[in-house]
Amino acid sequence: MLSGQPIIILRENVERTQGFEAQRSNIMAAKAIAAAVRTTLGPRGMDKMLVSSTGDVVITNDGATILHEMSVQHPGAKLAVEVAEAQDDEVGDGTTTATVLLGSLMEEAEDLLAQDVHPTTIAQGYRLGMEKASEILDELAIPVGADDREDLLKLAGTAMTGKSIEGIKDKVSAIVVDAVRQVATRTEQGTYVVDEDDIKIKKQVGDSMDDIQLVRGVVIDKKRVFEQMPEKVTNVKVALLAQPLEITKTQVKSKIKITSSDQVRAFSEQERESLKKLADQIVAAGANVVLCQKGIADAVQYYLAKHGVYAVEDVKEEDMKFAARALGGNIVNKPDELTEEALGHAEMVEEVPDADLTIISGCENPKAVTILLHGTSQLLLDELERGVYDGTRVIQDAIEDGKFVTGGGSVETELQLRIRDYASTIGGRVQLAIEAFANAFEVIPRTLAENSGFDTIDKVVALRKAHAEGARHAGLDVYTGEVVDMLEVGVLEPLRVKAQAIKSATETAVLLIRVDDMMITRSEKPGGAGAE
C-alpha cells in the first residue's frame, strides 16, 4: 500500500483497462461489429465483398459468413462474432439480427452508464426484459405443422429473400421444404425431429442455378471405375462394401517359391479365380451397383462389367454411411456377407457426363436426401449453398417447434411497446434498464427502413401507431414502404430463430456490461493478439 492506494504488479506485456474505459471499449467494439453487418439486414440489404490474403473473393450478405471472414482482435468484438456463430450453429439463421441487436443493447447501456446507472442494475433489467420478451413471443407465435406446405414455403422464401438466388427463390423453396419433410421423423409425442446431417448439399460448376435438383438418394463425387461398365442402370440394387475387392495381403511376411512355369500359371489362375469369385458373389446376391469404400482390382472390374454392374471405388466413409441411410441398405465387409436385406434400392444410377459425379436417385422412402446445386461460377454456387443451408435450417426449426412469428419488424415493434408497458410496473432504476432494453428493439425496423431507402422516423412512427391500434402483425413492406399485415403477405420466421437471436444478444450484452477490468496479454511476436 502506498498512500492508501493498492499497488498491483503486472507481468510484462500485460495491458490493463479499468472502470468505465473498459466498459466503453467493449461497447465500441460491439457497436463496430454491428455496424459492419447492419447494411446487409433485410431483403434490400447490401452485399459485402471480402478478399482474403490469398486473393479468394467472397460476395455475400450473410452475417455469419461476413463475420467469420473478418479478422477480429478485440476480445469484446470476438464475443460479438461468437454471437453470430452460435446463432448460426443453433438455428441456422438470424445471425445479422442477433449482431445488430447486440450493438443496439450496448448503445443503450452506454447511455445508462453515463447517467451513473450501475452495470449490475442494467444487467438485471436486461434479464427481466429478456424473460418478458420470451413470454410475449410465445403469445405472438402461430402454430404450423409439417403438412402446412404453404406456410413452410413462405418461411423458406423469407429466409432466402435478398440473396443472389432471388430469381429461383420459389423453386429452391419448394426443394428445401420437400427435402426437410422427407427426412423428418415423427416421435411418439406427435412432434417431429430432423437431423440436419440427413440433408447433404452437393455443388457442381456448370449449367445455370435454375437446374438445382432434389435427389431422393445420394450424389457421390466419383465416376464408374471402368469405362466398359454401363453409364446408366435402372431398378438399382446397391451393394455397400467396406473392404477392398482385391487380394488381401497376409498379416505376416511370407514368400512363395516358384520353380516352374506351370506353377506361375497355376498361381495366376488361382488369383484370377479368387477375384472372379468376389465378382460372382456380388452378382449372385442380386446387386447391379457396387459402392466400395476401398479399391477394386482390375480383374474384379472386368468381371463386374461383363455382368453389367456399375461400380464406384474409394467412396468416403461419410458418403457410405449417408448412402446406407438414403438407400435403405447395410454396409458389409465382404461380398460373401451380402444378402437381399443388405442391398440398398433405388430407381436409377447414372454417371453425369463431363463431371466426376454418380447420382443414385429414386429411393422409395429415403431417410436421407441430397440437394444438387448448379452454377456458372464458384461465387454463385457458394452463395446458393448459403441460401439453401439457411432455408433447410429454417424449415427444420419450424417443423420441430411447430411455431412461427411474423417478420418485417412487426415482432420487434410489438416487443418494444409491450416491454415498455411492463417496465412501468417495476419501478426504480431497474425500470430505466428495462425501458432501454425495449428501446433497443427499434434498431430492427429502423434498419429495414434505412436499407430500403425510406425515411426511418416516418416508418417507425407508422409502425408504432399500427401496433398501438392492435395490429400485432403489422410490419414494413420494404418494397413499397407501406405498413402491412406480414401474415397476409407471407413474411414469416420460425419462433426459434427470433427467440434465440434475442437470447444470444442479451446474454452477451450482460456479459460485456459487467466487465470493469480488462487485462490483455500482448504477444512479443509481431502480429500477436491485441485490443485494437
C-alpha positions as CSV (number, residue, x, y, z in Angstrom):
1,M,0.0,0.0,0.0
2,L,1.2,3.5,-0.9
3,S,-0.7,6.5,0.5
4,G,-3.7,4.2,0.9
5,Q,-3.6,3.0,-2.7
6,P,-3.0,-0.6,-3.6
7,I,-0.1,-1.5,-5.8
8,I,-0.7,-4.1,-8.4
9,I,2.3,-5.5,-10.3
10,L,1.5,-7.0,-13.7
11,R,3.6,-9.2,-15.8
12,E,5.5,-7.9,-18.8
13,N,3.4,-7.2,-21.9
14,V,0.1,-7.0,-20.0
15,E,-2.1,-4.0,-20.7
16,R,-4.8,-3.2,-18.2
17,T,-8.0,-1.1,-18.7
18,Q,-10.3,-0.4,-15.8
19,G,-13.7,1.1,-14.9
20,F,-15.8,3.0,-17.5
21,E,-13.0,2.8,-20.0
22,A,-13.1,-1.0,-20.0
23,Q,-16.9,-0.9,-20.5
24,R,-16.6,1.8,-23.1
25,S,-14.0,-0.3,-25.0
26,N,-16.4,-3.3,-25.1
27,I,-19.3,-1.1,-26.1
28,M,-17.4,0.5,-29.0
29,A,-16.2,-3.0,-30.2
30,A,-19.8,-4.4,-30.2
31,K,-21.1,-1.4,-32.0
32,A,-18.4,-1.6,-34.6
33,I,-19.2,-5.3,-35.3
34,A,-22.9,-4.5,-35.6
35,A,-22.2,-1.6,-37.9
36,A,-20.2,-3.9,-40.2
37,V,-23.3,-6.1,-40.9
38,R,-26.1,-3.6,-40.3
39,T,-26.4,-2.6,-44.0
40,T,-27.0,-6.2,-45.0
41,L,-30.2,-6.6,-43.0
42,G,-33.4,-7.3,-44.8
43,P,-34.4,-8.2,-48.4
44,R,-32.9,-4.9,-49.8
45,G,-29.7,-5.0,-47.8
46,M,-26.4,-4.6,-49.5
47,D,-23.7,-7.2,-50.1
48,K,-20.1,-7.3,-48.8
49,M,-17.1,-8.2,-50.9
50,L,-14.4,-9.9,-48.8
51,V,-11.0,-10.6,-50.2
52,S,-8.6,-12.9,-48.3
53,S,-4.9,-12.6,-48.1
54,T,-4.6,-15.4,-50.7
55,G,-6.9,-13.5,-53.1
56,D,-10.1,-15.5,-52.6
57,V,-13.2,-13.4,-53.1
58,V,-16.5,-13.8,-51.2
59,I,-19.5,-11.7,-52.1
60,T,-22.4,-12.2,-49.7
61,N,-24.9,-10.5,-47.3
62,D,-24.9,-13.5,-44.9
63,G,-24.0,-12.2,-41.5
64,A,-22.3,-15.3,-40.2
65,T,-20.1,-15.6,-43.3
66,I,-19.1,-11.9,-43.2
67,L,-18.1,-12.1,-39.5
68,H,-16.3,-15.4,-40.0
69,E,-14.2,-14.0,-42.8
70,M,-13.3,-10.8,-40.8
71,S,-10.0,-10.6,-38.8
72,V,-11.1,-9.5,-35.3
73,Q,-8.6,-8.9,-32.4
74,H,-10.6,-7.0,-29.7
75,P,-11.9,-9.5,-27.1
76,G,-15.3,-7.8,-26.9
77,A,-15.6,-7.9,-30.7
78,K,-14.7,-11.6,-30.7
79,L,-17.6,-12.2,-28.3
80,A,-19.9,-10.3,-30.7
81,V,-18.7,-12.5,-33.6
82,E,-19.3,-15.6,-31.4
83,V,-22.9,-14.5,-31.0
84,A,-23.4,-14.8,-34.8
85,E,-21.5,-18.1,-35.0
86,A,-23.5,-19.5,-32.1
87,Q,-26.8,-18.3,-33.7
88,D,-25.8,-19.9,-37.0
89,D,-24.9,-23.2,-35.3
90,E,-28.0,-23.4,-33.2
91,V,-30.8,-22.3,-35.6
92,G,-29.1,-21.6,-39.0
93,D,-30.5,-18.1,-39.5
94,G,-30.9,-14.7,-37.8
95,T,-27.2,-14.0,-37.4
96,T,-27.4,-10.4,-38.6
97,T,-30.4,-9.7,-36.4
98,A,-28.6,-11.0,-33.3
99,T,-25.5,-9.0,-34.1
100,V,-27.4,-5.8,-34.8
101,L,-29.5,-6.2,-31.7
102,L,-26.4,-6.7,-29.6
103,G,-24.9,-3.4,-30.9
104,S,-28.2,-1.6,-30.0
105,L,-28.3,-3.1,-26.5
106,M,-24.7,-1.9,-25.9
107,E,-25.5,1.5,-27.2
108,E,-28.5,1.8,-24.8
109,A,-26.2,0.6,-22.0
110,E,-23.7,3.3,-22.8
111,D,-26.4,6.0,-22.2
112,L,-27.3,4.4,-18.9
113,L,-23.7,4.2,-17.7
114,A,-23.3,7.9,-18.5
115,Q,-26.3,8.5,-16.2
116,D,-24.5,6.6,-13.4
117,V,-26.8,3.6,-13.5
118,H,-24.8,0.7,-12.1
119,P,-23.8,-2.2,-14.5
120,T,-25.5,-4.7,-12.2
121,T,-28.8,-2.8,-12.4
122,I,-28.5,-2.7,-16.2
123,A,-27.8,-6.4,-16.3
124,Q,-30.8,-7.1,-14.0
125,G,-33.1,-5.0,-16.2
126,Y,-31.9,-6.7,-19.4
127,R,-32.5,-10.2,-17.9
128,L,-36.0,-9.2,-16.8
129,G,-36.7,-7.7,-20.3
130,M,-35.5,-10.9,-21.9
131,E,-37.8,-13.1,-19.8
132,K,-40.7,-10.8,-20.7
133,A,-39.8,-10.9,-24.4
134,S,-39.9,-14.7,-24.3
135,E,-43.4,-14.6,-22.8
136,I,-44.6,-12.2,-25.4
137,L,-43.0,-14.2,-28.3
138,D,-44.9,-17.3,-27.1
139,E,-48.2,-15.2,-27.2
140,L,-47.4,-14.0,-30.7
141,A,-46.4,-17.4,-32.1
142,I,-48.6,-19.0,-34.7
143,P,-48.8,-22.8,-35.0
144,V,-47.6,-24.6,-38.1
145,G,-47.5,-28.3,-38.9
146,A,-45.3,-30.5,-41.2
147,D,-48.2,-30.8,-43.6
148,D,-48.8,-27.0,-43.8
149,R,-46.7,-26.8,-47.0
150,E,-47.9,-23.3,-48.0
151,D,-46.7,-21.7,-44.7
152,L,-43.5,-23.7,-44.9
153,L,-42.9,-22.3,-48.4
154,K,-43.3,-18.8,-47.1
155,L,-40.9,-19.5,-44.3
156,A,-38.3,-20.8,-46.7
157,G,-38.9,-17.9,-49.1
158,T,-38.4,-15.3,-46.3
159,A,-35.1,-16.9,-45.3
160,M,-33.7,-16.7,-48.8
161,T,-35.1,-13.3,-49.9
162,G,-32.5,-10.7,-50.6
163,K,-29.8,-13.2,-51.6
164,S,-28.4,-13.6,-55.1
165,I,-30.8,-16.5,-55.7
166,E,-33.9,-14.2,-55.8
167,G,-34.8,-15.4,-59.4
168,I,-35.2,-19.0,-58.5
169,K,-36.5,-18.5,-54.9
170,D,-39.8,-20.3,-55.5
171,K,-38.1,-23.4,-57.0
172,V,-35.5,-23.5,-54.3
173,S,-38.1,-23.0,-51.5
174,A,-40.1,-26.0,-52.8
175,I,-37.0,-28.2,-53.0
176,V,-35.9,-27.2,-49.4
177,V,-39.4,-27.8,-48.0
178,D,-39.7,-31.2,-49.7
179,A,-36.2,-32.2,-48.6
180,V,-36.8,-31.5,-44.9
181,R,-40.3,-33.0,-44.8
182,Q,-38.8,-36.2,-46.4
183,V,-36.3,-36.8,-43.6
184,A,-38.4,-35.5,-40.7
185,T,-39.1,-38.3,-38.2
186,R,-42.3,-38.3,-36.1
187,T,-41.9,-39.0,-32.4
188,E,-44.3,-40.8,-30.1
189,Q,-45.4,-37.5,-28.6
190,G,-46.5,-36.4,-32.1
191,T,-43.7,-33.9,-32.6
192,Y,-41.0,-34.1,-35.3
193,V,-37.3,-34.4,-35.2
194,V,-35.0,-33.5,-38.1
195,D,-31.3,-34.5,-38.3
196,E,-29.6,-31.8,-40.4
197,D,-27.0,-34.4,-41.5
198,D,-29.7,-36.3,-43.4
199,I,-29.7,-33.5,-46.0
200,K,-26.5,-33.2,-47.9
201,I,-25.7,-30.3,-50.2
202,K,-23.5,-31.0,-53.3
203,K,-22.2,-28.5,-55.7
204,Q,-21.4,-28.7,-59.4
205,V,-19.9,-25.9,-61.5
206,G,-21.7,-25.7,-64.8
207,D,-25.3,-25.1,-66.1
208,S,-27.5,-22.5,-64.5
209,M,-28.7,-22.1,-60.9
210,D,-32.2,-23.0,-62.2
211,D,-31.0,-26.6,-62.7
212,I,-31.0,-27.2,-59.0
213,Q,-32.5,-30.6,-58.2
214,L,-33.6,-32.7,-55.2
215,V,-32.2,-36.2,-55.4
216,R,-34.1,-38.7,-53.3
217,G,-30.9,-40.6,-52.9
218,V,-27.2,-39.9,-52.9
219,V,-24.7,-38.0,-55.1
220,I,-21.1,-39.3,-55.0
221,D,-18.1,-37.3,-56.2
222,K,-16.8,-40.3,-58.2
223,K,-17.4,-41.9,-61.6
224,R,-17.5,-45.6,-62.6
225,V,-14.2,-47.3,-62.3
226,F,-14.3,-49.0,-65.7
227,E,-15.5,-47.5,-69.0
228,Q,-16.9,-50.8,-70.1
229,M,-19.4,-50.6,-67.3
230,P,-22.9,-49.2,-68.2
231,E,-23.3,-45.4,-67.8
232,K,-26.9,-45.9,-66.6
233,V,-28.6,-48.7,-64.6
234,T,-32.3,-48.9,-63.7
235,N,-34.1,-50.9,-61.0
236,V,-31.0,-50.5,-58.8
237,K,-29.8,-52.8,-56.1
238,V,-26.7,-51.5,-54.4
239,A,-24.1,-53.4,-52.5
240,L,-22.2,-51.3,-49.9
241,L,-18.8,-52.8,-49.2
242,A,-16.3,-51.6,-46.6
243,Q,-13.4,-53.8,-47.5
244,P,-11.4,-53.8,-50.8
245,L,-12.3,-56.1,-53.7
246,E,-8.7,-57.2,-54.0
247,I,-6.4,-60.0,-52.9
248,T,-5.7,-59.1,-49.3
249,K,-2.1,-59.1,-48.1
250,T,-1.1,-61.5,-45.4
251,Q,-0.7,-60.3,-41.8
252,V,2.9,-61.6,-41.6
253,K,5.8,-61.5,-44.1
254,S,5.7,-64.6,-46.4
255,K,7.4,-65.8,-49.6
256,I,6.2,-68.1,-52.3
257,K,8.9,-70.1,-54.1
258,I,8.1,-70.9,-57.7
259,T,10.3,-73.2,-59.7
260,S,8.4,-73.8,-62.9
261,S,6.2,-72.1,-65.5
262,D,3.3,-74.4,-64.6
263,Q,3.5,-73.1,-61.0
264,V,3.4,-69.5,-62.3
265,R,0.3,-70.3,-64.4
266,A,-1.4,-72.1,-61.6
267,F,-0.6,-69.2,-59.2
268,S,-2.1,-66.6,-61.7
269,E,-5.1,-68.8,-62.4
270,Q,-5.8,-69.2,-58.6
271,E,-5.5,-65.4,-58.1
272,R,-7.8,-64.8,-61.1
273,E,-10.3,-67.3,-59.8
274,S,-10.3,-65.7,-56.3
275,L,-11.0,-62.3,-57.9
276,K,-13.7,-63.7,-60.1
277,K,-15.3,-65.3,-57.1
278,L,-15.6,-61.9,-55.4
279,A,-17.4,-60.6,-58.5
280,D,-19.6,-63.7,-58.7
281,Q,-20.7,-63.3,-55.1
282,I,-21.8,-59.8,-55.7
283,V,-23.8,-60.8,-58.8
284,A,-25.3,-63.8,-57.0
285,A,-26.6,-61.5,-54.3
286,G,-28.5,-59.7,-56.9
287,A,-26.6,-56.4,-56.9
288,N,-26.1,-54.4,-60.0
289,V,-24.4,-51.4,-58.4
290,V,-21.4,-51.5,-56.1
291,L,-20.1,-48.8,-53.8
292,C,-16.8,-49.8,-52.3
293,Q,-15.1,-47.8,-49.6
294,K,-11.7,-49.2,-50.7
295,G,-10.1,-50.1,-54.0
296,I,-11.4,-52.6,-56.7
297,A,-8.9,-54.8,-58.5
298,D,-8.7,-54.6,-62.3
299,A,-9.9,-58.2,-62.7
300,V,-12.9,-57.6,-60.5
301,Q,-13.8,-54.5,-62.5
302,Y,-13.7,-56.6,-65.7
303,Y,-15.9,-59.4,-64.3
304,L,-18.4,-56.9,-62.9
305,A,-18.5,-55.0,-66.2
306,K,-19.3,-58.3,-68.0
307,H,-22.4,-58.7,-65.8
308,G,-23.5,-55.1,-66.4
309,V,-22.6,-53.9,-62.9
310,Y,-21.9,-50.3,-62.2
311,A,-19.1,-49.9,-59.6
312,V,-17.5,-47.0,-57.7
313,E,-14.4,-47.3,-55.6
314,D,-12.7,-45.3,-52.9
315,V,-16.0,-43.8,-51.7
316,K,-15.6,-41.7,-48.5
317,E,-16.8,-43.3,-45.3
318,E,-19.1,-40.3,-44.7
319,D,-20.7,-40.9,-48.2
320,M,-21.0,-44.6,-47.5
321,K,-23.0,-44.1,-44.3
322,F,-25.1,-41.4,-46.0
323,A,-25.8,-43.8,-48.9
324,A,-26.9,-46.6,-46.4
325,R,-29.5,-44.2,-44.9
326,A,-30.7,-43.0,-48.3
327,L,-30.9,-46.3,-50.0
328,G,-32.0,-48.4,-47.0
329,G,-29.1,-50.8,-47.2
330,N,-26.4,-52.1,-44.8
331,I,-22.7,-51.7,-45.1
332,V,-21.0,-55.2,-45.1
333,N,-17.3,-56.1,-45.0
334,K,-17.1,-58.8,-47.7
335,P,-19.1,-59.9,-50.7
336,D,-19.9,-63.3,-49.1
337,E,-21.8,-61.4,-46.4
338,L,-24.2,-59.8,-48.9
339,T,-27.9,-60.7,-48.6
340,E,-31.0,-59.4,-50.2
341,E,-31.8,-57.5,-47.0
342,A,-28.4,-55.8,-47.0
343,L,-28.8,-54.3,-50.5
344,G,-30.0,-50.7,-51.0
345,H,-32.7,-50.0,-53.5
346,A,-33.3,-47.1,-55.9
347,E,-34.8,-46.4,-59.3
348,M,-31.7,-45.4,-61.2
349,V,-28.0,-44.8,-61.1
350,E,-26.2,-42.7,-63.7
351,E,-22.9,-41.0,-64.3
352,V,-23.1,-37.3,-65.1
353,P,-21.4,-36.6,-68.4
354,D,-18.3,-34.3,-68.2
355,A,-18.3,-34.5,-64.4
356,D,-17.0,-36.9,-61.7
357,L,-20.4,-37.5,-60.3
358,T,-22.5,-40.5,-59.7
359,I,-26.2,-39.9,-59.0
360,I,-28.3,-42.7,-57.3
361,S,-31.9,-41.5,-57.3
362,G,-35.5,-42.6,-56.9
363,C,-35.4,-44.1,-53.5
364,E,-38.9,-45.1,-52.3
365,N,-38.7,-43.8,-48.8
366,P,-35.2,-42.4,-48.2
367,K,-34.0,-41.4,-44.7
368,A,-31.5,-39.1,-46.3
369,V,-31.7,-36.9,-49.4
370,T,-29.3,-34.7,-51.5
371,I,-29.7,-31.3,-52.9
372,L,-27.6,-30.9,-56.0
373,L,-26.7,-27.3,-56.8
374,H,-25.6,-25.9,-60.2
375,G,-24.0,-22.6,-61.0
376,T,-21.9,-20.9,-63.7
377,S,-19.3,-19.8,-61.2
378,Q,-18.0,-20.8,-57.8
379,L,-19.1,-17.5,-56.3
380,L,-22.7,-18.1,-57.3
381,L,-22.5,-21.7,-56.1
382,D,-21.2,-20.6,-52.7
383,E,-24.0,-18.0,-52.3
384,L,-26.6,-20.5,-53.5
385,E,-25.3,-23.0,-50.9
386,R,-25.6,-20.4,-48.1
387,G,-29.2,-19.7,-49.2
388,V,-30.1,-23.4,-49.3
389,Y,-28.5,-24.0,-45.9
390,D,-30.4,-21.2,-44.3
391,G,-33.7,-22.4,-45.9
392,T,-33.2,-26.0,-44.7
393,R,-32.4,-25.0,-41.2
394,V,-35.4,-22.6,-41.0
395,I,-37.8,-25.3,-42.1
396,Q,-36.2,-27.7,-39.7
397,D,-36.7,-25.2,-36.9
398,A,-40.4,-24.6,-37.9
399,I,-41.2,-28.3,-38.2
400,E,-39.6,-29.3,-34.9
401,D,-41.1,-26.4,-32.9
402,G,-44.4,-26.1,-34.8
403,K,-44.4,-22.3,-34.4
404,F,-43.5,-19.2,-36.3
405,V,-43.8,-15.4,-36.0
406,T,-44.1,-12.6,-38.5
407,G,-41.2,-10.6,-39.8
408,G,-40.8,-7.1,-41.3
409,G,-40.1,-5.6,-37.9
410,S,-43.5,-6.5,-36.6
411,V,-42.3,-8.6,-33.7
412,E,-39.7,-6.1,-32.6
413,T,-42.2,-3.2,-32.6
414,E,-44.7,-5.2,-30.6
415,L,-41.9,-6.2,-28.1
416,Q,-40.8,-2.6,-27.8
417,L,-44.3,-1.3,-26.9
418,R,-45.3,-4.1,-24.5
419,I,-41.9,-4.3,-22.7
420,R,-42.1,-0.5,-22.1
421,D,-45.5,-1.0,-20.5
422,Y,-44.1,-3.8,-18.4
423,A,-41.2,-1.6,-17.3
424,S,-43.6,0.9,-15.7
425,T,-44.8,-1.9,-13.3
426,I,-41.3,-2.5,-11.9
427,G,-40.2,1.0,-10.8
428,G,-36.8,2.1,-9.6
429,R,-33.6,2.2,-11.6
430,V,-34.3,-1.2,-13.0
431,Q,-37.2,0.4,-14.8
432,L,-34.7,2.5,-16.8
433,A,-32.8,-0.6,-17.8
434,I,-35.9,-2.4,-18.9
435,E,-37.0,0.6,-20.9
436,A,-33.5,0.7,-22.5
437,F,-33.9,-3.0,-23.4
438,A,-37.2,-2.2,-25.1
439,N,-35.8,0.7,-27.0
440,A,-33.0,-1.5,-28.4
441,F,-35.6,-3.4,-30.5
442,E,-36.3,-0.3,-32.5
443,V,-33.0,-0.8,-34.4
444,I,-34.5,-3.6,-36.5
445,P,-37.5,-1.7,-38.1
446,R,-35.3,1.4,-38.3
447,T,-32.5,-0.5,-40.2
448,L,-35.0,-2.2,-42.5
449,A,-36.4,1.2,-43.5
450,E,-32.9,2.7,-43.8
451,N,-31.6,-0.1,-46.0
452,S,-34.7,0.2,-48.2
453,G,-34.3,3.9,-48.8
454,F,-37.2,5.1,-46.7
455,D,-37.4,7.8,-44.0
456,T,-36.7,5.9,-40.8
457,I,-38.6,8.2,-38.5
458,D,-41.8,8.1,-40.6
459,K,-41.8,4.4,-40.9
460,V,-41.0,3.7,-37.2
461,V,-43.8,6.1,-36.1
462,A,-46.2,4.4,-38.5
463,L,-45.4,1.0,-37.2
464,R,-45.9,2.2,-33.6
465,K,-49.2,3.6,-34.4
466,A,-50.4,0.4,-36.1
467,H,-49.4,-1.7,-33.2
468,A,-50.9,0.7,-30.7
469,E,-54.2,0.2,-32.5
470,G,-53.9,-3.6,-32.1
471,A,-52.3,-4.6,-35.4
472,R,-49.9,-7.0,-33.8
473,H,-48.6,-8.4,-37.2
474,A,-48.1,-5.0,-38.8
475,G,-44.7,-4.7,-40.4
476,L,-42.8,-2.7,-43.0
477,D,-43.1,-3.7,-46.7
478,V,-39.6,-2.9,-47.8
479,Y,-40.6,-2.7,-51.4
480,T,-43.5,-0.2,-51.1
481,G,-42.7,1.4,-47.8
482,E,-46.3,0.7,-46.6
483,V,-47.2,-0.8,-43.2
484,V,-49.0,-4.0,-44.0
485,D,-50.0,-7.3,-42.3
486,M,-47.0,-9.6,-42.5
487,L,-49.1,-12.7,-42.1
488,E,-51.1,-11.8,-45.2
489,V,-48.1,-11.0,-47.4
490,G,-46.3,-14.2,-46.1
491,V,-43.2,-12.7,-44.4
492,L,-42.7,-15.4,-41.7
493,E,-39.8,-16.5,-39.5
494,P,-39.5,-19.5,-37.1
495,L,-40.1,-18.7,-33.5
496,R,-36.8,-20.4,-32.6
497,V,-34.8,-18.0,-34.8
498,K,-36.2,-14.9,-33.2
499,A,-36.1,-16.2,-29.7
500,Q,-32.5,-17.4,-30.0
501,A,-31.4,-14.1,-31.5
502,I,-32.8,-12.1,-28.6
503,K,-31.4,-14.5,-26.0
504,S,-27.9,-14.6,-27.5
505,A,-27.7,-10.8,-27.9
506,T,-29.0,-10.2,-24.4
507,E,-26.7,-12.7,-22.6
508,T,-23.7,-11.4,-24.4
509,A,-24.6,-7.7,-23.7
510,V,-25.0,-8.6,-20.0
511,L,-21.6,-10.3,-20.0
512,L,-19.8,-7.3,-21.6
513,I,-21.6,-4.7,-19.5
514,R,-20.4,-6.4,-16.3
515,V,-16.7,-6.2,-17.3
516,D,-14.9,-3.4,-15.5
517,D,-11.3,-4.6,-15.7
518,M,-9.6,-6.0,-18.8
519,M,-6.0,-7.3,-18.7
520,I,-4.8,-8.2,-22.1
521,T,-1.5,-10.0,-22.6
522,R,0.2,-8.9,-25.8
523,S,2.4,-11.2,-27.8
524,E,6.0,-10.3,-28.1
525,K,6.0,-11.6,-31.7
526,P,4.7,-9.4,-34.5
527,G,1.0,-10.0,-35.2
528,G,0.1,-11.0,-31.7
529,A,-3.5,-10.6,-30.4
530,G,-4.3,-7.1,-29.3
531,A,-7.1,-4.9,-28.4
532,E,-7.3,-2.7,-31.5
